[in-house]
């Protein structure tokens, strides 16, 4: 039987965008499993974050205010994690936000579309790629020399998990043109990095969550109930709007299985499956 490194005890990782939504759910889950985290965000953590995590008396989480778009941000994040914990084993690249066009594209000024595309691409494939490579330069010496066991599996590995989106699987919404394009580009970057870093025993995978039941999306769908109804009708598993904690099992799997790389796990309730259900 192959080795399976299920414990994160003693490991240190970076989580970007870890003060709300999917990111904060991931932070809570990983610290409960003994991981030590450097959590970077442009926002302040929830009021109970430090007390709640410290109350677990297991892994640690240091919350650091940092804009991933700042010059040299990737190097700073890696250096700060090493300063805090003396090592770096994984990255959860979660930071991001969706720019939406809430009017017809032919009526939207071109400079607005251009700026939206530039911003989304800076947040997603660019920041993700530079952070992954900065972290890989630290992880490669730790993990690259590990040899496979009799089954061909290594006992441990470096890991990068990027939060993509259902928009990277089925970008069929005009309001998310810039966001979907950037997320799809990130998926291609993820696969390229998986191939490039695999020989160094560093795995790069993604999760593609669907529609989060969080404050930001709720405001949008409250303004556009017809879109909410459409989402509800296309999600084959319910609820269509997911609790952020629903991504945790997939993230844990991608962090601890040492043979999977270059894969995107859809976590969208089947929204990406375009099958019409006429007889039910």
C-alpha positions as CSV (number, residue, x, y, z in Angstrom):
1,X,0.0,0.0,0.0
2,X,1.3,3.5,-0.8
3,X,2.1,6.1,1.8
4,X,-0.5,8.7,2.5
5,X,0.6,11.8,4.4
6,X,-2.8,12.6,6.0
7,X,-1.4,14.8,8.8
8,X,-0.5,18.4,8.4
9,X,1.1,18.6,11.8
10,X,4.2,20.8,11.8
11,X,3.7,21.9,8.3
12,X,3.6,25.6,7.3
13,X,1.6,27.2,4.6
14,X,0.5,30.4,3.0
15,X,-3.2,31.2,2.5
16,X,-4.2,34.3,0.5
17,X,-7.6,35.9,0.9
18,X,-8.0,34.0,4.2
19,X,-10.1,36.4,6.2
20,X,-13.5,35.6,4.7
21,X,-15.5,33.2,2.5
22,X,-13.7,30.1,1.3
23,X,-10.3,31.3,2.5
24,X,-11.4,31.7,6.1
25,X,-13.2,28.3,6.1
26,X,-9.9,26.8,4.9
27,X,-7.9,28.6,7.6
28,X,-10.2,27.3,10.3
29,X,-10.0,23.7,9.0
30,X,-6.2,23.6,8.5
31,X,-5.4,25.0,11.9
32,X,-7.6,22.3,13.5
33,X,-5.4,19.8,11.7
34,X,-2.2,21.2,13.2
35,X,-1.0,23.3,10.3
36,X,0.7,26.6,10.9
37,X,-0.5,29.4,8.5
38,X,0.6,32.8,7.3
39,X,-2.7,34.3,6.2
40,X,-2.5,37.2,3.8
41,X,-5.4,39.6,2.9
42,X,-6.1,43.2,2.2
43,X,-9.0,42.9,4.8
44,X,-8.9,42.6,8.5
45,X,-9.7,39.1,9.9
46,X,-13.1,38.5,11.6
47,X,-13.2,39.8,15.2
48,X,-13.2,36.3,16.7
49,X,-10.6,34.9,14.3
50,X,-7.5,35.0,16.5
51,X,-9.4,33.9,19.7
52,X,-11.2,31.1,17.9
53,X,-8.1,29.7,16.3
54,X,-5.9,30.1,19.3
55,X,-8.7,28.4,21.4
56,X,-8.2,25.2,19.4
57,X,-4.6,25.0,20.8
58,X,-3.4,23.2,17.7
59,X,-2.1,25.0,14.6
60,X,-1.2,28.7,14.5
61,X,-2.4,31.4,12.2
62,X,-0.7,34.7,11.8
63,X,-3.0,37.3,10.0
64,X,-1.0,39.7,7.9
65,X,-2.4,42.6,5.9
66,X,-0.9,42.5,2.4
67,X,-2.2,43.3,-1.1
68,X,-1.2,40.5,-3.5
69,X,-1.1,43.1,-6.3
70,X,1.7,45.0,-4.5
71,X,5.1,45.0,-6.2
72,X,7.1,42.0,-4.8
73,X,4.2,40.7,-2.8
74,X,5.0,37.0,-3.6
75,X,8.5,37.3,-2.3
76,X,7.3,39.1,0.8
77,X,4.7,36.4,1.6
78,X,7.3,33.6,1.3
79,X,9.9,35.5,3.3
80,X,7.3,36.3,6.1
81,X,6.2,32.6,6.3
82,X,9.8,31.5,6.6
83,X,10.4,34.1,9.3
84,X,7.4,32.9,11.3
85,X,7.8,29.1,10.9
86,X,11.1,28.4,9.4
87,X,9.6,26.4,6.6
88,X,7.1,26.4,3.8
89,X,5.2,23.3,2.7
90,X,2.1,24.4,0.8
91,X,0.2,27.4,-0.7
92,X,-3.5,28.0,-0.9
93,X,-3.9,30.6,-3.5
94,X,-7.4,31.8,-2.8
95,X,-7.4,35.6,-3.0
96,X,-9.7,37.1,-5.6
97,X,-12.8,39.0,-6.4
98,X,-15.2,39.1,-9.3
99,X,-15.7,42.2,-11.4
100,X,-19.2,42.0,-12.9
101,X,-20.7,43.9,-15.9
102,X,-24.3,44.7,-15.0
103,X,-25.3,46.1,-18.3
104,X,-25.1,45.0,-21.9
105,X,-21.5,44.7,-23.1
106,X,-22.2,46.7,-26.2
107,X,-23.2,49.6,-23.9
108,X,-20.2,49.3,-21.6
109,X,-17.3,51.7,-22.3
110,X,-14.4,49.9,-23.8
111,X,-11.9,51.4,-21.3
112,X,-14.0,50.0,-18.5
113,X,-13.8,46.5,-20.0
114,X,-10.1,46.9,-20.7
115,X,-9.4,47.9,-17.1
116,X,-11.6,45.1,-15.7
117,X,-9.7,42.6,-17.8
118,X,-6.3,43.9,-16.7
119,X,-7.3,43.9,-13.0
120,X,-8.7,40.4,-13.1
121,X,-5.7,39.0,-14.9
122,X,-3.4,40.7,-12.4
123,X,-5.2,39.1,-9.5
124,X,-5.5,35.6,-10.9
125,X,-3.0,34.1,-13.4
126,X,-0.3,36.7,-12.7
127,X,-0.3,36.8,-8.9
128,X,-1.0,33.0,-8.7
129,X,1.9,32.2,-11.0
130,X,4.4,34.4,-9.3
131,X,3.4,33.2,-5.8
132,X,3.6,29.6,-6.8
133,X,7.1,30.0,-8.3
134,X,8.3,32.0,-5.3
135,X,7.1,29.3,-3.0
136,X,8.4,26.4,-5.2
137,X,12.0,27.8,-4.9
138,X,11.7,27.1,-1.2
139,X,9.8,23.9,-1.4
140,X,11.9,22.2,-4.0
141,X,15.0,21.6,-1.8
142,X,12.8,20.1,0.9
143,X,10.7,17.8,-1.3
144,X,12.6,17.2,-4.5
145,X,15.0,14.6,-3.2
146,X,12.2,12.3,-1.7
147,X,12.2,8.9,-3.5
148,X,9.1,6.9,-4.4
149,X,8.3,3.8,-2.4
150,X,7.6,0.3,-4.0
151,X,4.3,1.5,-5.5
152,X,5.9,4.6,-7.1
153,X,4.3,7.0,-4.6
154,X,6.4,9.4,-2.6
155,X,5.8,9.7,1.1
156,X,5.3,13.5,1.0
157,X,5.3,16.4,-1.4
158,X,5.0,20.2,-1.7
159,X,1.5,21.3,-2.7
160,X,-0.2,24.3,-4.2
161,X,-4.0,24.6,-4.4
162,X,-5.6,27.4,-6.3
163,X,-9.3,28.5,-5.9
164,X,-10.7,28.6,-9.4
165,X,-14.4,28.9,-10.1
166,X,-17.2,27.2,-12.0
167,X,-16.7,30.1,-14.4
168,X,-13.4,28.4,-15.5
169,X,-15.4,25.3,-16.4
170,X,-18.4,26.9,-18.2
171,X,-17.8,30.7,-18.8
172,X,-21.3,31.3,-20.2
173,X,-22.3,34.5,-18.5
174,X,-21.8,37.9,-19.9
175,X,-21.6,39.6,-16.5
176,X,-18.5,37.5,-15.7
177,X,-16.7,38.0,-19.0
178,X,-13.5,39.4,-17.4
179,X,-13.6,37.1,-14.3
180,X,-14.2,33.9,-16.3
181,X,-11.4,34.7,-18.8
182,X,-8.9,35.3,-15.9
183,X,-10.0,32.1,-14.1
184,X,-9.6,30.0,-17.2
185,X,-6.2,31.5,-17.8
186,X,-5.3,30.6,-14.2
187,X,-6.4,27.0,-14.9
188,X,-4.1,26.8,-17.8
189,X,-1.3,28.3,-15.7
190,X,-2.0,25.8,-13.0
191,X,-1.6,22.9,-15.4
192,X,1.6,24.3,-16.9
193,X,3.1,24.8,-13.4
194,X,2.0,21.2,-12.4
195,X,4.0,19.9,-15.4
196,X,7.0,22.1,-14.7
197,X,7.2,21.5,-10.9
198,X,6.3,17.8,-10.9
199,X,9.9,16.7,-11.3
200,X,10.6,18.7,-8.1
201,X,7.9,16.8,-6.3
202,X,5.6,19.8,-6.0
203,X,2.0,19.3,-7.0
204,X,-0.3,22.0,-8.3
205,X,-4.1,21.5,-8.4
206,X,-7.3,23.5,-8.3
207,X,-10.8,23.6,-6.9
208,X,-13.6,25.1,-8.8
209,X,-16.3,26.2,-6.3
210,X,-19.8,27.2,-7.5
211,X,-21.9,29.9,-6.0
212,X,-21.1,30.9,-2.4
213,X,-23.7,31.7,0.2
214,X,-21.8,34.8,1.4
215,X,-22.5,38.5,1.7
216,X,-21.1,39.7,-1.6
217,X,-22.9,37.2,-3.9
218,X,-26.1,37.6,-1.9
219,X,-26.2,41.3,-2.7
220,X,-25.7,40.6,-6.4
221,X,-28.4,37.9,-6.6
222,X,-30.8,40.0,-4.6
223,X,-30.5,42.6,-7.3
224,X,-30.9,40.0,-10.0
225,X,-33.4,37.3,-8.9
226,X,-33.8,36.0,-12.4
227,X,-30.1,35.0,-12.4
228,X,-30.5,33.4,-9.0
229,X,-33.4,31.3,-10.3
230,X,-31.3,30.3,-13.3
231,X,-28.5,29.1,-11.0
232,X,-30.9,27.2,-8.9
233,X,-32.3,25.4,-11.9
234,X,-28.9,24.4,-13.3
235,X,-27.4,23.0,-10.1
236,X,-28.1,19.3,-9.9
237,X,-27.2,19.1,-6.2
238,X,-28.7,21.4,-3.6
239,X,-28.3,23.9,-2.1
240,X,-27.2,25.7,-5.2
241,X,-25.5,28.4,-3.0
242,X,-22.9,26.6,-1.0
243,X,-21.5,27.2,2.5
244,X,-17.8,28.1,2.2
245,X,-16.9,25.2,4.4
246,X,-18.0,22.8,1.7
247,X,-14.7,23.1,-0.1
248,X,-12.6,21.9,2.9
249,X,-12.7,18.1,2.1
250,X,-11.4,18.7,-1.4
251,X,-8.6,21.0,-0.2
252,X,-7.5,18.5,2.4
253,X,-7.4,15.8,-0.2
254,X,-5.3,17.9,-2.6
255,X,-2.9,18.8,0.2
256,X,-2.3,15.3,1.4
257,X,-2.5,12.9,-1.6
258,X,1.0,12.8,-3.0
259,X,0.3,11.6,-6.5
260,X,-2.4,13.9,-7.9
261,X,-1.4,17.0,-9.9
262,X,-2.7,19.3,-12.6
263,X,-6.3,18.5,-11.7
264,X,-9.3,20.8,-11.1
265,X,-12.1,19.4,-8.9
266,X,-15.5,21.0,-9.6
267,X,-17.4,21.9,-6.4
268,X,-20.4,23.5,-8.1
269,X,-23.2,21.0,-7.5
270,X,-23.1,19.9,-11.1
271,X,-23.7,23.4,-12.5
272,X,-21.1,22.7,-15.2
273,X,-23.1,19.6,-16.4
274,X,-25.4,21.1,-19.1
275,X,-28.1,18.4,-19.1
276,X,-31.8,19.2,-19.4
277,X,-34.0,17.3,-17.0
278,X,-37.4,17.0,-18.7
279,X,-38.9,14.0,-17.0
280,X,-38.7,14.2,-13.2
